[in-house]
């Protein structure tokens, strides 16, 4: 399952800041599909902790952002239109800015990307 999540309203970072992330529940990786005003790598990893989703850089355990209530392991799973608070920490992992997230799209069909952005993928 692939989930497209839109992050926005981080006014303290930048009045027009947003990011669109694609989360893959099979690999537990995300990729940046679009962004402005938020410094994000092209991809990273994610995990679920106490019903929240933590967005991390590729090789860093500190979270860049926490998505309150986006429980990727929940019995009902995320649903299109679901919303919640997002806590932006950024590269330093310290500075917090409040914003929002919402699920734009859920693709339940398994699919392999034509071109992977994940640097640690096996290129066979």
Biopython code that builds the backbone (N, CA, C, O; Angstrom):
import numpy as np
from Bio.PDB.StructureBuilder import StructureBuilder

atoms = [
    (1, "UNK", "N", (0.849, -1.177, 0.000)),
    (1, "UNK", "CA", (0.000, 0.000, 0.000)),
    (1, "UNK", "C", (0.893, 1.238, 0.000)),
    (1, "UNK", "O", (1.886, 1.309, 0.725)),
    (2, "UNK", "N", (0.523, 2.197, -0.818)),
    (2, "UNK", "CA", (1.235, 3.472, -0.876)),
    (2, "UNK", "C", (0.268, 4.584, -0.486)),
    (2, "UNK", "O", (-0.878, 4.604, -0.933)),
    (3, "UNK", "N", (0.731, 5.495, 0.339)),
    (3, "UNK", "CA", (-0.114, 6.571, 0.851)),
    (3, "UNK", "C", (0.534, 7.902, 0.510)),
    (3, "UNK", "O", (1.723, 8.101, 0.759)),
    (4, "UNK", "N", (-0.245, 8.814, -0.060)),
    (4, "UNK", "CA", (0.231, 10.159, -0.347)),
    (4, "UNK", "C", (-0.274, 11.083, 0.747)),
    (4, "UNK", "O", (-1.480, 11.210, 0.959)),
    (5, "UNK", "N", (0.667, 11.734, 1.446)),
    (5, "UNK", "CA", (0.338, 12.617, 2.561)),
    (5, "UNK", "C", (0.793, 14.029, 2.217)),
    (5, "UNK", "O", (1.917, 14.232, 1.757)),
    (6, "UNK", "N", (-0.081, 15.000, 2.440)),
    (6, "UNK", "CA", (0.211, 16.418, 2.202)),
    (6, "UNK", "C", (0.441, 17.085, 3.555)),
    (6, "UNK", "O", (-0.416, 17.012, 4.436)),
    (7, "UNK", "N", (1.594, 17.734, 3.727)),
    (7, "UNK", "CA", (1.920, 18.482, 4.943)),
    (7, "UNK", "C", (1.855, 19.960, 4.611)),
    (7, "UNK", "O", (2.372, 20.384, 3.578)),
    (8, "UNK", "N", (1.221, 20.760, 5.483)),
    (8, "UNK", "CA", (1.185, 22.205, 5.229)),
    (8, "UNK", "C", (0.897, 22.997, 6.498)),
    (8, "UNK", "O", (0.800, 22.438, 7.590)),
    (9, "UNK", "N", (0.762, 24.305, 6.333)),
    (9, "UNK", "CA", (0.500, 25.322, 7.367)),
    (9, "UNK", "C", (1.590, 25.385, 8.429)),
    (9, "UNK", "O", (1.302, 25.500, 9.620)),
    (10, "UNK", "N", (2.837, 25.309, 7.992)),
    (10, "UNK", "CA", (3.976, 25.504, 8.888)),
    (10, "UNK", "C", (4.397, 26.971, 8.817)),
    (10, "UNK", "O", (5.510, 27.279, 8.390)),
    (11, "UNK", "N", (3.518, 27.866, 9.230)),
    (11, "UNK", "CA", (3.733, 29.303, 9.064)),
    (11, "UNK", "C", (5.019, 29.797, 9.714)),
    (11, "UNK", "O", (5.639, 30.733, 9.210)),
    (12, "UNK", "N", (5.429, 29.189, 10.820)),
    (12, "UNK", "CA", (6.638, 29.642, 11.496)),
    (12, "UNK", "C", (7.886, 29.357, 10.656)),
    (12, "UNK", "O", (8.879, 30.079, 10.757)),
    (13, "UNK", "N", (7.841, 28.321, 9.838)),
    (13, "UNK", "CA", (8.963, 27.982, 8.963)),
    (13, "UNK", "C", (8.930, 28.868, 7.723)),
    (13, "UNK", "O", (9.935, 29.486, 7.369)),
    (14, "UNK", "N", (7.777, 28.931, 7.063)),
    (14, "UNK", "CA", (7.553, 29.751, 5.874)),
    (14, "UNK", "C", (6.047, 29.787, 5.653)),
    (14, "UNK", "O", (5.389, 28.756, 5.792)),
    (15, "UNK", "N", (5.475, 30.958, 5.309)),
    (15, "UNK", "CA", (4.016, 31.044, 5.174)),
    (15, "UNK", "C", (3.424, 30.129, 4.098)),
    (15, "UNK", "O", (2.245, 29.783, 4.166)),
    (16, "UNK", "N", (4.221, 29.738, 3.114)),
    (16, "UNK", "CA", (3.713, 28.872, 2.036)),
    (16, "UNK", "C", (4.306, 27.462, 2.095)),
    (16, "UNK", "O", (4.207, 26.713, 1.123)),
    (17, "UNK", "N", (4.916, 27.094, 3.216)),
    (17, "UNK", "CA", (5.605, 25.806, 3.321)),
    (17, "UNK", "C", (4.638, 24.639, 3.170)),
    (17, "UNK", "O", (3.548, 24.629, 3.743)),
    (18, "UNK", "N", (5.070, 23.656, 2.382)),
    (18, "UNK", "CA", (4.300, 22.417, 2.233)),
    (18, "UNK", "C", (5.244, 21.307, 1.769)),
    (18, "UNK", "O", (6.356, 21.565, 1.307)),
    (19, "UNK", "N", (4.783, 20.092, 1.899)),
    (19, "UNK", "CA", (5.492, 18.939, 1.346)),
    (19, "UNK", "C", (4.464, 17.865, 1.025)),
    (19, "UNK", "O", (3.471, 17.704, 1.734)),
    (20, "UNK", "N", (4.715, 17.146, -0.038)),
    (20, "UNK", "CA", (3.890, 16.000, -0.394)),
    (20, "UNK", "C", (4.803, 14.781, -0.324)),
    (20, "UNK", "O", (5.809, 14.697, -1.029)),
    (21, "UNK", "N", (4.434, 13.841, 0.538)),
    (21, "UNK", "CA", (5.234, 12.643, 0.757)),
    (21, "UNK", "C", (4.468, 11.407, 0.324)),
    (21, "UNK", "O", (3.251, 11.320, 0.491)),
    (22, "UNK", "N", (5.184, 10.472, -0.225)),
    (22, "UNK", "CA", (4.645, 9.172, -0.601)),
    (22, "UNK", "C", (5.224, 8.165, 0.381)),
    (22, "UNK", "O", (6.440, 7.982, 0.432)),
    (23, "UNK", "N", (4.365, 7.507, 1.164)),
    (23, "UNK", "CA", (4.790, 6.528, 2.162)),
    (23, "UNK", "C", (4.480, 5.123, 1.666)),
    (23, "UNK", "O", (3.359, 4.838, 1.245)),
    (24, "UNK", "N", (5.464, 4.259, 1.717)),
    (24, "UNK", "CA", (5.301, 2.874, 1.285)),
    (24, "UNK", "C", (5.263, 1.992, 2.528)),
    (24, "UNK", "O", (6.223, 1.959, 3.297)),
    (25, "UNK", "N", (4.155, 1.276, 2.728)),
    (25, "UNK", "CA", (4.041, 0.468, 3.946)),
    (25, "UNK", "C", (4.816, -0.846, 3.862)),
    (25, "UNK", "O", (5.018, -1.502, 4.884)),
    (26, "UNK", "N", (5.247, -1.236, 2.680)),
    (26, "UNK", "CA", (6.028, -2.470, 2.525)),
    (26, "UNK", "C", (7.491, -2.244, 2.919)),
    (26, "UNK", "O", (8.075, -3.056, 3.636)),
    (27, "UNK", "N", (8.076, -1.145, 2.451)),
    (27, "UNK", "CA", (9.495, -0.873, 2.692)),
    (27, "UNK", "C", (9.737, 0.031, 3.894)),
    (27, "UNK", "O", (10.870, 0.144, 4.363)),
    (28, "UNK", "N", (8.697, 0.672, 4.394)),
    (28, "UNK", "CA", (8.794, 1.668, 5.472)),
    (28, "UNK", "C", (9.718, 2.820, 5.070)),
    (28, "UNK", "O", (10.485, 3.342, 5.879)),
    (29, "UNK", "N", (9.619, 3.194, 3.804)),
    (29, "UNK", "CA", (10.359, 4.343, 3.284)),
    (29, "UNK", "C", (9.370, 5.360, 2.746)),
    (29, "UNK", "O", (8.225, 5.029, 2.441)),
    (30, "UNK", "N", (9.822, 6.601, 2.632)),
    (30, "UNK", "CA", (9.008, 7.661, 2.046)),
    (30, "UNK", "C", (9.851, 8.363, 0.992)),
    (30, "UNK", "O", (11.081, 8.328, 1.035)),
    (31, "UNK", "N", (9.175, 8.997, 0.050)),
    (31, "UNK", "CA", (9.870, 9.842, -0.920)),
    (31, "UNK", "C", (9.159, 11.184, -0.995)),
    (31, "UNK", "O", (7.948, 11.282, -0.800)),
    (32, "UNK", "N", (9.936, 12.199, -1.278)),
    (32, "UNK", "CA", (9.414, 13.560, -1.392)),
    (32, "UNK", "C", (8.930, 13.765, -2.821)),
    (32, "UNK", "O", (9.717, 13.696, -3.765)),
    (33, "UNK", "N", (7.640, 14.015, -2.978)),
    (33, "UNK", "CA", (7.060, 14.205, -4.302)),
    (33, "UNK", "C", (6.975, 15.679, -4.679)),
    (33, "UNK", "O", (6.913, 16.008, -5.864)),
    (34, "UNK", "N", (6.971, 16.543, -3.720)),
    (34, "UNK", "CA", (6.938, 17.983, -3.953)),
    (34, "UNK", "C", (7.141, 18.684, -2.628)),
    (34, "UNK", "O", (6.784, 18.147, -1.580)),
    (35, "UNK", "N", (7.712, 19.882, -2.661)),
    (35, "UNK", "CA", (7.886, 20.626, -1.417)),
    (35, "UNK", "C", (8.258, 22.073, -1.719)),
    (35, "UNK", "O", (8.722, 22.407, -2.809)),
    (36, "UNK", "N", (8.040, 22.916, -0.718)),
    (36, "UNK", "CA", (8.475, 24.306, -0.772)),
    (36, "UNK", "C", (8.589, 24.796, 0.667)),
    (36, "UNK", "O", (7.663, 24.618, 1.458)),
    (37, "UNK", "N", (9.703, 25.401, 1.005)),
    (37, "UNK", "CA", (9.876, 26.011, 2.314)),
    (37, "UNK", "C", (10.228, 25.059, 3.439)),
    (37, "UNK", "O", (10.505, 25.510, 4.550)),
    (38, "UNK", "N", (10.227, 23.762, 3.195)),
    (38, "UNK", "CA", (10.646, 22.765, 4.184)),
    (38, "UNK", "C", (11.864, 22.040, 3.629)),
    (38, "UNK", "O", (11.833, 21.529, 2.509)),
    (39, "UNK", "N", (12.929, 21.998, 4.409)),
    (39, "UNK", "CA", (14.137, 21.301, 3.972)),
    (39, "UNK", "C", (13.979, 19.811, 4.250)),
    (39, "UNK", "O", (14.031, 19.364, 5.395)),
    (40, "UNK", "N", (13.785, 19.063, 3.182)),
    (40, "UNK", "CA", (13.599, 17.616, 3.276)),
    (40, "UNK", "C", (14.526, 16.916, 2.298)),
    (40, "UNK", "O", (14.716, 17.393, 1.179)),
    (41, "UNK", "N", (15.111, 15.785, 2.703)),
    (41, "UNK", "CA", (15.857, 15.000, 1.719)),
    (41, "UNK", "C", (14.888, 14.399, 0.702)),
    (41, "UNK", "O", (13.673, 14.473, 0.886)),
    (42, "UNK", "N", (15.411, 13.812, -0.356)),
    (42, "UNK", "CA", (14.558, 13.194, -1.383)),
    (42, "UNK", "C", (13.791, 11.998, -0.855)),
    (42, "UNK", "O", (12.709, 11.686, -1.353)),
    (43, "UNK", "N", (14.332, 11.330, 0.140)),
    (43, "UNK", "CA", (13.686, 10.149, 0.689)),
    (43, "UNK", "C", (14.167, 9.919, 2.107)),
    (43, "UNK", "O", (15.089, 10.580, 2.585)),
    (44, "UNK", "N", (13.533, 8.976, 2.765)),
    (44, "UNK", "CA", (13.919, 8.608, 4.118)),
    (44, "UNK", "C", (13.127, 7.401, 4.576)),
    (44, "UNK", "O", (12.540, 6.680, 3.770)),
    (45, "UNK", "N", (13.119, 7.195, 5.872)),
    (45, "UNK", "CA", (12.389, 6.078, 6.458)),
    (45, "UNK", "C", (11.301, 6.611, 7.369)),
    (45, "UNK", "O", (11.325, 7.775, 7.767)),
    (46, "UNK", "N", (10.355, 5.761, 7.694)),
    (46, "UNK", "CA", (9.316, 6.139, 8.645)),
    (46, "UNK", "C", (9.048, 4.960, 9.568)),
    (46, "UNK", "O", (9.312, 3.805, 9.234)),
    (47, "UNK", "N", (8.512, 5.292, 10.744)),
    (47, "UNK", "CA", (8.096, 4.260, 11.687)),
    (47, "UNK", "C", (6.856, 4.761, 12.409)),
    (47, "UNK", "O", (6.551, 5.953, 12.403)),
    (48, "UNK", "N", (6.153, 3.830, 13.027)),
    (48, "UNK", "CA", (4.971, 4.182, 13.803)),
    (48, "UNK", "C", (5.293, 3.964, 15.266)),
    (48, "UNK", "O", (5.836, 2.927, 15.647)),
    (49, "UNK", "N", (4.952, 4.961, 16.093)),
    (49, "UNK", "CA", (5.195, 4.885, 17.525)),
    (49, "UNK", "C", (3.969, 5.413, 18.256)),
    (49, "UNK", "O", (3.614, 6.583, 18.106)),
    (50, "UNK", "N", (3.325, 4.575, 19.035)),
    (50, "UNK", "CA", (2.149, 4.962, 19.830)),
    (50, "UNK", "C", (1.070, 5.614, 18.977)),
    (50, "UNK", "O", (0.439, 6.581, 19.404)),
    (51, "UNK", "N", (0.855, 5.089, 17.774)),
    (51, "UNK", "CA", (-0.202, 5.605, 16.912)),
    (51, "UNK", "C", (0.164, 6.842, 16.121)),
    (51, "UNK", "O", (-0.702, 7.432, 15.474)),
    (52, "UNK", "N", (1.425, 7.253, 16.151)),
    (52, "UNK", "CA", (1.908, 8.402, 15.383)),
    (52, "UNK", "C", (2.961, 7.915, 14.392)),
    (52, "UNK", "O", (3.620, 6.904, 14.634)),
    (53, "UNK", "N", (3.121, 8.627, 13.282)),
    (53, "UNK", "CA", (4.128, 8.263, 12.290)),
    (53, "UNK", "C", (5.290, 9.239, 12.374)),
    (53, "UNK", "O", (5.096, 10.455, 12.347)),
    (54, "UNK", "N", (6.501, 8.697, 12.475)),
    (54, "UNK", "CA", (7.722, 9.495, 12.553)),
    (54, "UNK", "C", (8.426, 9.449, 11.204)),
    (54, "UNK", "O", (8.715, 8.373, 10.681)),
    (55, "UNK", "N", (8.699, 10.627, 10.643)),
    (55, "UNK", "CA", (9.381, 10.769, 9.355)),
    (55, "UNK", "C", (10.850, 11.059, 9.638)),
    (55, "UNK", "O", (11.176, 12.004, 10.357)),
    (56, "UNK", "N", (11.741, 10.235, 9.064)),
    (56, "UNK", "CA", (13.177, 10.375, 9.331)),
    (56, "UNK", "C", (13.959, 10.528, 8.033)),
    (56, "UNK", "O", (13.505, 10.127, 6.962)),
    (57, "UNK", "N", (15.157, 11.124, 8.156)),
    (57, "UNK", "CA", (16.099, 11.183, 7.039)),
    (57, "UNK", "C", (16.620, 9.765, 6.792)),
    (57, "UNK", "O", (16.449, 8.898, 7.650)),
    (58, "UNK", "N", (17.254, 9.506, 5.639)),
    (58, "UNK", "CA", (17.644, 8.142, 5.281)),
    (58, "UNK", "C", (18.524, 7.423, 6.310)),
    (58, "UNK", "O", (18.327, 6.231, 6.547)),
    (59, "UNK", "N", (19.468, 8.102, 6.913)),
    (59, "UNK", "CA", (20.419, 7.431, 7.803)),
    (59, "UNK", "C", (20.492, 8.131, 9.156)),
    (59, "UNK", "O", (21.576, 8.327, 9.704)),
    (60, "UNK", "N", (19.331, 8.504, 9.688)),
    (60, "UNK", "CA", (19.279, 9.258, 10.939)),
    (60, "UNK", "C", (18.073, 8.779, 11.739)),
    (60, "UNK", "O", (16.978, 8.662, 11.189)),
    (61, "UNK", "N", (18.250, 8.507, 12.996)),
    (61, "UNK", "CA", (17.146, 8.030, 13.829)),
    (61, "UNK", "C", (16.290, 9.171, 14.379)),
    (61, "UNK", "O", (15.180, 8.931, 14.854)),
    (62, "UNK", "N", (16.792, 10.412, 14.322)),
    (62, "UNK", "CA", (15.974, 11.548, 14.774)),
    (62, "UNK", "C", (14.857, 11.792, 13.773)),
    (62, "UNK", "O", (15.047, 11.671, 12.563)),
    (63, "UNK", "N", (13.696, 12.137, 14.296)),
    (63, "UNK", "CA", (12.586, 12.392, 13.371)),
    (63, "UNK", "C", (12.626, 13.830, 12.880)),
    (63, "UNK", "O", (12.888, 14.756, 13.648)),
    (64, "UNK", "N", (12.362, 14.005, 11.587)),
    (64, "UNK", "CA", (12.214, 15.332, 10.999)),
    (64, "UNK", "C", (10.830, 15.885, 11.307)),
    (64, "UNK", "O", (10.647, 17.091, 11.474)),
    (65, "UNK", "N", (9.862, 14.980, 11.377)),
    (65, "UNK", "CA", (8.471, 15.384, 11.541)),
    (65, "UNK", "C", (7.703, 14.238, 12.197)),
    (65, "UNK", "O", (7.957, 13.066, 11.920)),
    (66, "UNK", "N", (6.757, 14.595, 13.074)),
    (66, "UNK", "CA", (5.868, 13.595, 13.661)),
    (66, "UNK", "C", (4.448, 13.906, 13.216)),
    (66, "UNK", "O", (3.979, 15.036, 13.351)),
    (67, "UNK", "N", (3.769, 12.900, 12.686)),
    (67, "UNK", "CA", (2.400, 13.042, 12.213)),
    (67, "UNK", "C", (1.471, 12.417, 13.251)),
    (67, "UNK", "O", (1.302, 11.199, 13.300)),
    (68, "UNK", "N", (0.875, 13.272, 14.077)),
    (68, "UNK", "CA", (-0.007, 12.815, 15.160)),
    (68, "UNK", "C", (-1.195, 12.045, 14.609)),
    (68, "UNK", "O", (-1.916, 12.536, 13.740)),
    (69, "UNK", "N", (-1.394, 10.848, 15.114)),
    (69, "UNK", "CA", (-2.585, 10.079, 14.789)),
    (69, "UNK", "C", (-2.559, 9.352, 13.461)),
    (69, "UNK", "O", (-3.512, 8.642, 13.137)),
    (70, "UNK", "N", (-1.501, 9.505, 12.682)),
    (70, "UNK", "CA", (-1.401, 8.738, 11.433)),
    (70, "UNK", "C", (-0.809, 7.380, 11.798)),
    (70, "UNK", "O", (0.408, 7.195, 11.801)),
    (71, "UNK", "N", (-1.689, 6.444, 12.102)),
    (71, "UNK", "CA", (-1.278, 5.124, 12.563)),
    (71, "UNK", "C", (-1.256, 4.164, 11.381)),
    (71, "UNK", "O", (-2.291, 3.640, 10.967)),
    (72, "UNK", "N", (-0.080, 3.947, 10.857)),
    (72, "UNK", "CA", (0.075, 3.082, 9.692)),
    (72, "UNK", "C", (-0.162, 1.615, 10.032)),
    (72, "UNK", "O", (-0.364, 0.801, 9.131)),
    (73, "UNK", "N", (-0.141, 1.267, 11.315)),
    (73, "UNK", "CA", (-0.359, -0.115, 11.735)),
    (73, "UNK", "C", (-1.744, -0.325, 12.336)),
    (73, "UNK", "O", (-2.059, -1.432, 12.773)),
    (74, "UNK", "N", (-2.566, 0.699, 12.368)),
    (74, "UNK", "CA", (-3.890, 0.587, 12.963)),
    (74, "UNK", "C", (-4.776, -0.396, 12.215)),
    (74, "UNK", "O", (-4.617, -0.599, 11.012)),
    (75, "UNK", "N", (-5.708, -1.001, 12.935)),
    (75, "UNK", "CA", (-6.607, -1.996, 12.335)),
    (75, "UNK", "C", (-7.403, -1.408, 11.178)),
    (75, "UNK", "O", (-7.602, -2.072, 10.161)),
    (76, "UNK", "N", (-7.856, -0.173, 11.325)),
    (76, "UNK", "CA", (-8.629, 0.461, 10.254)),
    (76, "UNK", "C", (-7.723, 1.121, 9.226)),
    (76, "UNK", "O", (-8.169, 1.470, 8.133)),
    (77, "UNK", "N", (-6.441, 1.294, 9.576)),
    (77, "UNK", "CA", (-5.481, 1.899, 8.663)),
    (77, "UNK", "C", (-5.824, 3.337, 8.341)),
    (77, "UNK", "O", (-6.905, 3.803, 8.702)),
    (78, "UNK", "N", (-4.938, 4.051, 7.675)),
    (78, "UNK", "CA", (-5.266, 5.411, 7.263)),
    (78, "UNK", "C", (-6.345, 5.392, 6.185)),
    (78, "UNK", "O", (-6.525, 4.390, 5.493)),
    (79, "UNK", "N", (-7.056, 6.501, 6.047)),
    (79, "UNK", "CA", (-8.091, 6.599, 5.018)),
    (79, "UNK", "C", (-7.966, 7.939, 4.311)),
    (79, "UNK", "O", (-7.478, 8.910, 4.888)),
    (80, "UNK", "N", (-8.409, 7.987, 3.063)),
    (80, "UNK", "CA", (-8.342, 9.224, 2.282)),
    (80, "UNK", "C", (-9.153, 10.302, 2.982)),
    (80, "UNK", "O", (-10.291, 10.076, 3.392)),
    (81, "UNK", "N", (-8.549, 11.480, 3.111)),
    (81, "UNK", "CA", (-9.195, 12.600, 3.777)),
    (81, "UNK", "C", (-8.881, 12.694, 5.256)),
    (81, "UNK", "O", (-9.213, 13.695, 5.892)),
    (82, "UNK", "N", (-8.246, 11.672, 5.822)),
    (82, "UNK", "CA", (-7.878, 11.699, 7.244)),
    (82, "UNK", "C", (-6.917, 12.859, 7.489)),
    (82, "UNK", "O", (-6.072, 13.145, 6.641)),
    (83, "UNK", "N", (-7.031, 13.529, 8.628)),
    (83, "UNK", "CA", (-6.206, 14.694, 8.939)),
    (83, "UNK", "C", (-5.659, 14.603, 10.358)),
    (83, "UNK", "O", (-6.128, 13.809, 11.174)),
    (84, "UNK", "N", (-4.664, 15.430, 10.632)),
    (84, "UNK", "CA", (-4.105, 15.504, 11.973)),
    (84, "UNK", "C", (-3.047, 16.585, 12.062)),
    (84, "UNK", "O", (-2.755, 17.277, 11.087)),
    (85, "UNK", "N", (-2.481, 16.716, 13.250)),
    (85, "UNK", "CA", (-1.429, 17.707, 13.496)),
    (85, "UNK", "C", (-0.078, 17.133, 13.085)),
    (85, "UNK", "O", (0.176, 15.938, 13.238)),
    (86, "UNK", "N", (0.783, 18.002, 12.561)),
    (86, "UNK", "CA", (2.151, 17.632, 12.195)),
    (86, "UNK", "C", (3.103, 18.511, 12.994)),
    (86, "UNK", "O", (2.911, 19.724, 13.087)),
    (87, "UNK", "N", (4.118, 17.900, 13.561)),
    (87, "UNK", "CA", (5.112, 18.623, 14.361)),
    (87, "UNK", "C", (6.445, 18.562, 13.625)),
    (87, "UNK", "O", (7.103, 17.522, 13.605)),
    (88, "UNK", "N", (6.838, 19.674, 13.023)),
    (88, "UNK", "CA", (8.063, 19.760, 12.235)),
    (88, "UNK", "C", (9.243, 20.020, 13.161)),
    (88, "UNK", "O", (9.208, 20.939, 13.979)),
    (89, "UNK", "N", (10.282, 19.210, 13.028)),
    (89, "UNK", "CA", (11.493, 19.390, 13.823)),
    (89, "UNK", "C", (12.663, 19.824, 12.950)),
    (89, "UNK", "O", (13.589, 20.467, 13.445)),
    (90, "UNK", "N", (12.644, 19.495, 11.699)),
    (90, "UNK", "CA", (13.705, 19.895, 10.785)),
    (90, "UNK", "C", (14.992, 19.126, 10.990)),
    (90, "UNK", "O", (15.036, 18.159, 11.752)),
    (91, "UNK", "N", (16.032, 19.555, 10.313)),
    (91, "UNK", "CA", (17.311, 18.848, 10.325)),
    (91, "UNK", "C", (17.938, 18.745, 11.707)),
    (91, "UNK", "O", (18.543, 17.724, 12.035)),
    (92, "UNK", "N", (17.806, 19.780, 12.518)),
    (92, "UNK", "CA", (18.428, 19.766, 13.833)),
    (92, "UNK", "C", (17.672, 18.879, 14.809)),
    (92, "UNK", "O", (18.229, 18.472, 15.829)),
    (93, "UNK", "N", (16.417, 18.574, 14.515)),
    (93, "UNK", "CA", (15.626, 17.740, 15.393)),
    (93, "UNK", "C", (15.136, 18.464, 16.635)),
    (93, "UNK", "O", (14.533, 17.836, 17.505)),
    (94, "UNK", "N", (15.375, 19.760, 16.745)),
    (94, "UNK", "CA", (15.030, 20.491, 17.961)),
    (94, "UNK", "C", (13.913, 21.509, 17.749)),
    (94, "UNK", "O", (12.950, 21.539, 18.516)),
    (95, "UNK", "N", (14.032, 22.333, 16.726)),
    (95, "UNK", "CA", (13.088, 23.420, 16.483)),
    (95, "UNK", "C", (11.750, 22.864, 16.034)),
    (95, "UNK", "O", (11.681, 22.129, 15.049)),
    (96, "UNK", "N", (10.689, 23.206, 16.746)),
    (96, "UNK", "CA", (9.379, 22.659, 16.389)),
    (96, "UNK", "C", (8.505, 23.730, 15.770)),
    (96, "UNK", "O", (8.489, 24.880, 16.208)),
    (97, "UNK", "N", (7.794, 23.334, 14.763)),
    (97, "UNK", "CA", (6.779, 24.184, 14.139)),
    (97, "UNK", "C", (5.551, 23.311, 13.953)),
    (97, "UNK", "O", (5.657, 22.152, 13.553)),
    (98, "UNK", "N", (4.408, 23.863, 14.240)),
    (98, "UNK", "CA", (3.167, 23.106, 14.140)),
    (98, "UNK", "C", (2.556, 23.290, 12.755)),
    (98, "UNK", "O", (2.580, 24.388, 12.199)),
    (99, "UNK", "N", (2.021, 22.236, 12.216)),
    (99, "UNK", "CA", (1.341, 22.267, 10.932)),
    (99, "UNK", "C", (0.269, 21.199, 10.914)),
    (99, "UNK", "O", (-0.179, 20.737, 11.963)),
    (100, "UNK", "N", (-0.140, 20.812, 9.726)),
    (100, "UNK", "CA", (-1.178, 19.791, 9.569)),
    (100, "UNK", "C", (-0.775, 18.799, 8.490)),
    (100, "UNK", "O", (0.031, 19.108, 7.612)),
    (101, "UNK", "N", (-1.340, 17.616, 8.565)),
    (101, "UNK", "CA", (-1.190, 16.617, 7.518)),
    (101, "UNK", "C", (-2.574, 16.154, 7.103)),
    (101, "UNK", "O", (-3.517, 16.192, 7.894)),
    (102, "UNK", "N", (-2.688, 15.722, 5.869)),
    (102, "UNK", "CA", (-3.901, 15.023, 5.445)),
    (102, "UNK", "C", (-3.550, 14.006, 4.358)),
    (102, "UNK", "O", (-2.665, 14.222, 3.530)),
    (103, "UNK", "N", (-4.274, 12.900, 4.395)),
    (103, "UNK", "CA", (-4.057, 11.824, 3.433)),
    (103, "UNK", "C", (-4.780, 12.201, 2.152)),
    (103, "UNK", "O", (-6.004, 12.333, 2.137)),
    (104, "UNK", "N", (-4.017, 12.375, 1.072)),
    (104, "UNK", "CA", (-4.597, 12.727, -0.223)),
    (104, "UNK", "C", (-5.071, 11.503, -0.984)),
    (104, "UNK", "O", (-6.128, 11.531, -1.614)),
    (105, "UNK", "N", (-4.294, 10.429, -0.928)),
    (105, "UNK", "CA", (-4.593, 9.274, -1.773)),
    (105, "UNK", "C", (-4.020, 8.011, -1.141)),
    (105, "UNK", "O", (-2.961, 8.040, -0.512)),
    (106, "UNK", "N", (-4.730, 6.911, -1.317)),
    (106, "UNK", "CA", (-4.239, 5.604, -0.887)),
    (106, "UNK", "C", (-4.334, 4.661, -2.076)),
    (106, "UNK", "O", (-5.396, 4.503, -2.678)),
    (107, "UNK", "N", (-3.211, 4.039, -2.404)),
    (107, "UNK", "CA", (-3.163, 3.062, -3.488)),
    (107, "UNK", "C", (-2.951, 1.694, -2.852)),
    (107, "UNK", "O", (-1.868, 1.406, -2.342)),
    (108, "UNK", "N", (-3.973, 0.856, -2.878)),
    (108, "UNK", "CA", (-3.905, -0.462, -2.250)),
    (108, "UNK", "C", (-3.231, -1.505, -3.133)),
    (108, "UNK", "O", (-2.842, -2.567, -2.646)),
    (109, "UNK", "N", (-3.088, -1.219, -4.420)),
    (109, "UNK", "CA", (-2.477, -2.179, -5.336)),
    (109, "UNK", "C", (-0.957, -2.119, -5.231)),
    (109, "UNK", "O", (-0.378, -1.034, -5.292)),
    (110, "UNK", "N", (-0.305, -3.266, -5.075)),
    (110, "UNK", "CA", (1.158, -3.251, -5.036)),
    (110, "UNK", "C", (1.710, -2.866, -6.403)),
    (110, "UNK", "O", (1.221, -3.321, -7.437)),
    (111, "UNK", "N", (2.729, -2.027, -6.390)),
    (111, "UNK", "CA", (3.363, -1.609, -7.644)),
    (111, "UNK", "C", (4.816, -1.271, -7.371)),
    (111, "UNK", "O", (5.144, -0.705, -6.328)),
    (112, "UNK", "N", (5.672, -1.611, -8.293)),
    (112, "UNK", "CA", (7.076, -1.244, -8.197)),
    (112, "UNK", "C", (7.287, 0.041, -8.980)),
    (112, "UNK", "O", (6.790, 0.194, -10.096)),
    (113, "UNK", "N", (8.027, 0.957, -8.381)),
    (113, "UNK", "CA", (8.316, 2.216, -9.056)),
    (113, "UNK", "C", (9.217, 1.960, -10.260)),
    (113, "UNK", "O", (10.099, 1.102, -10.220)),
    (114, "UNK", "N", (8.983, 2.714, -11.325)),
    (114, "UNK", "CA", (9.811, 2.574, -12.524)),
    (114, "UNK", "C", (11.240, 3.002, -12.237)),
    (114, "UNK", "O", (12.188, 2.352, -12.678)),
    (115, "UNK", "N", (11.398, 4.101, -11.495)),
    (115, "UNK", "CA", (12.713, 4.616, -11.115)),
    (115, "UNK", "C", (12.689, 4.872, -9.620)),
    (115, "UNK", "O", (11.944, 5.731, -9.150)),
    (116, "UNK", "N", (13.493, 4.138, -8.871)),
    (116, "UNK", "CA", (13.509, 4.292, -7.422)),
    (116, "UNK", "C", (14.441, 5.420, -7.012)),
    (116, "UNK", "O", (15.529, 5.564, -7.570)),
    (117, "UNK", "N", (14.016, 6.228, -6.031)),
    (117, "UNK", "CA", (14.874, 7.285, -5.501)),
    (117, "UNK", "C", (15.618, 6.809, -4.265)),
    (117, "UNK", "O", (16.437, 7.549, -3.721)),
    (118, "UNK", "N", (15.352, 5.591, -3.811)),
    (118, "UNK", "CA", (15.956, 5.102, -2.590)),
    (118, "UNK", "C", (17.369, 4.614, -2.876)),
    (118, "UNK", "O", (17.555, 3.610, -3.563)),
    (119, "UNK", "N", (18.361, 5.317, -2.353)),
    (119, "UNK", "CA", (19.755, 5.038, -2.663)),
    (119, "UNK", "C", (20.206, 3.666, -2.182)),
    (119, "UNK", "O", (21.163, 3.109, -2.722)),
    (120, "UNK", "N", (19.539, 3.115, -1.182)),
    (120, "UNK", "CA", (19.988, 1.826, -0.674)),
    (120, "UNK", "C", (19.248, 0.651, -1.299)),
    (120, "UNK", "O", (19.446, -0.488, -0.877)),
    (121, "UNK", "N", (18.396, 0.901, -2.299)),
    (121, "UNK", "CA", (17.705, -0.190, -2.977)),
    (121, "UNK", "C", (18.707, -1.046, -3.737)),
    (121, "UNK", "O", (19.707, -0.545, -4.251)),
    (122, "UNK", "N", (18.432, -2.319, -3.799)),
    (122, "UNK", "CA", (19.280, -3.243, -4.543)),
    (122, "UNK", "C", (19.050, -3.021, -6.038)),
    (122, "UNK", "O", (17.937, -3.209, -6.529)),
    (123, "UNK", "N", (20.082, -2.628, -6.748)),
    (123, "UNK", "CA", (19.947, -2.317, -8.170)),
    (123, "UNK", "C", (20.150, -3.549, -9.047)),
    (123, "UNK", "O", (20.109, -3.454, -10.274)),
    (124, "UNK", "N", (20.368, -4.705, -8.420)),
    (124, "UNK", "CA", (20.430, -5.992, -9.086)),
    (124, "UNK", "C", (21.249, -6.027, -10.281)),
    (124, "UNK", "O", (21.366, -7.074, -10.918)),
]
sb = StructureBuilder()
sb.init_structure("model")
sb.init_model(0)
sb.init_chain("A")
sb.init_seg("    ")
for serial, (resi, resn, name, xyz) in enumerate(atoms, 1):
    if name == "N":
        sb.init_residue(resn, " ", resi, " ")
    sb.init_atom(name, np.array(xyz, "f"), 0.0, 1.0, " ", f" {name:<3s}", serial, name[0])
structure = sb.get_structure()
